[in-house]
Amino acid sequence: MYRLFLIFGLLIVFFVLLKSIYRNSKLAGRSPGPSLDGDQMVQDPVCGVFVPRKNAIVKQGGEASTYFCSQECAAKFQEQPPN
């Protein structure tokens, strides 16, 4: 009878260990990727300041969006000749 309890207990421990290993391997394979929420920090290309995306000044240039910390930086960027 004790053997049965011992085997049952070992099976439970083995199951819990396998479950945690599977869960950790599943999480390790995930790529966090870029966040698209408003709390993501974006860098102003003119002055280099990081600002939250939701507070940034956005200028559309074709398919790409450029983020600025202020209207002044956006104006300076527009005045720069393209490289």
N, C-alpha and C positions, 0 to 999 in steps of 0.2 A: 504494500500500500504506500509506503514512503517513497518507493521508487517512482510510482505514478505521480505523486506530488512533485518530486524532484524533476522529473522529465517535463511535466506541465510548466513548472516555474522556469526551467531553462528555455523552453519554447517561447514563453512570453518575453523573456529577456532577449532572446535571439530576434524575435519579431520587432521589438522596440529598437534594437540596434540597427537592423536592416532598414526600418522606416526612417530613422534619423540619417543614415548614410544616403539613402535615396533622396531625401529632402535636401540635404546639403549639396549633393551633386547636381540636383536640378537647379538650385539657386546659383551655384558656381558657374553654370553654363550660360546664365543670362548675361546679356550685355546691357548695362544700364542705359546706354544711349543718351542722346541729348534730351533734356526736358523741354517741353514746349509750353510750360505754364508761365505765368507772369512773374514768378519769383526767380526765374533764371537770370543770371547776370550776363550782360553783353558789354563788349568793350567799344568805346568810342574810338574810331580810327584816327581822329585828329589829335586829341589830347591824351588818349590812352586810359581814361577814367572808366571804371566799371560801374554800370548802373543797372538796376532791375529792369527787365524788359518792359514791364507794365508802365514804368515811368519814363522810358526813353522816347526821344523824338525819332520817328521812323520816316525814312525817305526811301521810296521805291525806285529802283534803277533796273528796268527790264524785269528779269525774273528774281533778282536778288533784292533783299531788304538790307538797308544800312541803318544802324542805330546810333544815335548821338545823345550826349548828356544835355545839350542845350541848343537853342536856335542859332547861337553864335557859331558853335562848332559845325553845325549843318551848313551854314552860309560859307564858312571857310572851306569846307569840303567841296562845295559847289564851285567855288572860285579856283580851286586847284586844277591845273591842266591834267588831262588823263595821261597815264604812263604808257 
